[in-house]
Amino acid sequence: EDVVFITSSYGLGETVDGRAEVDGQPRKWSMSTFTNSCDGAGGADWSTANDGNNPGGIIDALTATTNSINTAYIAMSQKLDLCEIRKTAESLLVHRADSDVLASGPAATLGTNEIAPLTMAVAVAGIANQGKVCSAIAIDKITDANGKDIAPPKTTCTQAITPSTCMACLLYTSPSPRDAHE
């Protein structure tokens, strides 16, 4: 979601209403307030919580990411097309471990898809590689029954996102120098 948020003209200082409670009650999210050009939006209202009962609040995107504030991520996703979040993940070669299509509902931004660790490593490597993502190949040598070498599959690389977006993501997620001393 961070990548799509940045590419959608929102800045790192963009604030969202990530409160976990409204009027002393757990916040309810109306599905009609989301856009999903892949699957449509709708359904029953639902709620989510933050780790450690963090109250969230009016919070900027950078702080929301640094502190992993679920309610702020849901508020960020309300500003985006959930389908575009899914498509961006797919462009970074993210896929479900069970081969189903990635879910694109609001909760998917919190990590409800079953993703293999290698898939996430490939996506993060693509961001670090200025948006150029390469398929993972875990085979370096193949021989047949007679000991003859067979060429292993080759990795393929594509430009998934722009280098400038990647730079913003890397700045967005890098610890500050102050954090290194704490």
C-alpha angles and dihedrals in degrees: 000000000000091000093051092045091056095044090050092068096262117133131221089255094052108128127219134184100255097163114150091205134039118196090350094305130105107270116256119211116213110219089212089070092065129082119218114168091180102054106004124246126261143093137108123333113260140182138216135194137220125241113268091013089283106182094219111203139177095333140167122242094249094053091044090056095042091052097034095234107185095194091054090051090053089049089050090050090054087066092053140058105259088212090060090053089054093045092051091051089050091050087057087054094253111155137161119268090232093052093242118135114275111264112243104195121119093265089059088072087065094054108269094143116095101242125179114233092239089058091056091045089055092050094048090046088052091055091047088048091062093264097310107127123193128198115250117248115188095182120086100167137021127185129183126229090277094052094255115147117246118198110253119227115279125231118248123212131202135177101249100172135006121274090237091056090049092051090053090049092050092049089045094056102033117107115247118247087250090060092055090065098047 
